[in-house]
Amino acid sequence: MEEEQDKLLPIANVGRIMKQILPPTAKISKEAKQTMQECATEFISFVTGEASDKCHKENRKTVNGDDICWALGSLGFDDYAEAIVRYLHRYREVERERSANQHKASGTEQDIEESNHINFQPQQQIEAPNGIEFRILDKGNGSSFTNPS
């Protein structure tokens, strides 16, 4: 049973995501969290497996975001694929801007030290047609993760 649990998404994370959509007073049973944990894990494995098969056929070893988007569309999850494509394009824009800004930096020892500590802050939020929200994160100074909710 322990090996099976190691292959599943962390139940605390699944529960946290479930709570975000529910009213603050709502309760979630352990069984509901476990069911959603298994479903979400299976869905991720299903999509990733399809993307991996595509990479294997193309003699590539690395699955990238474009492969995941392709797999979602290929499996009939077109609405999700479109939302993820938009998110991926915006994420890449932000990364290009961040990279350009880092090259402009003076490169002092303090800048290098600060860049080693990551603190993700929500920079922009994108909402898909079905109500799913994607948050583009901005890397700042510090060493903690800030929950965007």
Secondary structure, 3 states (H helix, E strand, C coil): CHHHHHCCCCHHHHHHHHHHHCCCCCCCCHHHHHHHHHHHHHHHHHHHHHHHHHHHHCCCCCCCHHHHHHHHHHCCCHHHHHHHHHHHHHHHHHHHHHHHHHHHCCCCHHHHHHHCCCEEEEEEEEECCCCCEEEEEEEECCCCCCCCC
